Amino acid sequence: MSCPARLPLWLRLAGPVLTLLGAGGAVAASAHLTALAVVPVVLAAAGVIVMSVALLRARS
C-alpha cells in the first residue's frame, strides 16, 4: 500500500475555516449574543489567519 500524497494547502486549511464558520453561525443564531460569546470566535479567526500566514511564509 502506498502512502497518500500530501494534501494541498487549501484543503488543509478548509477544516479549521469551516469549523470557525460553523461556530460563528451557532453563536450568531443564539438568542442572547453577548460580547463574551463573540470573543472566542474572534480569537479563533485571528488564530486561523496567523496560522495561514505562517504556513504560506513557510512554503515560500
N, C-alpha and C positions, 0 to 999 in steps of 0.2 A: 504494500500500500504506500502510495507516495504522499509526501507532506503537501498540504494545500498551500497555494501561493499566498503571499502576504496581501491582506486586504488593502484596497486603495484608501487614501486619507479621508476622502469624503464619506466613505462607508463607515470607517472607524468613528468619525465624528457624528454620524447620524444618530447613534444610540443616545449619547448624552443630550443632544439637541432635542430629540423627540421626547425624552424624559422630562427635560426642562419645560417644553411646551405643554406637556400633559399636566405637570404640577402647576404651571401658571394658569391653565384652564380650570383646574379644580379649585384653585384659590379664588379666581375671578367669579366662579359660579357660586361661591359661598355667600350665604345671606349676609354675613357680617364681615366685610372686607376691612381689616384693620391694618395699621402700619406694621404691627408685629407679624402679621401673616405675609406681608409683602417682602420683608427683609430677607428671609431665606431664599425666596425666588430671585431677588436682585443679586444676592451673593452668589447663587448658583450660576446665574447668567454671566456675572463677572468672571467666575472661575472657568466657565467654558470658553469665554473669549480669551482669557490669559493662556489657557492650555492650547487653544487653537493657534495663537500667535507663536507660542513656544515650539509647537510641532512644525509649523511652517518654516520657522527660522532654522530648526534643526535639519530639515530636509534640504535646505538650500546651501 
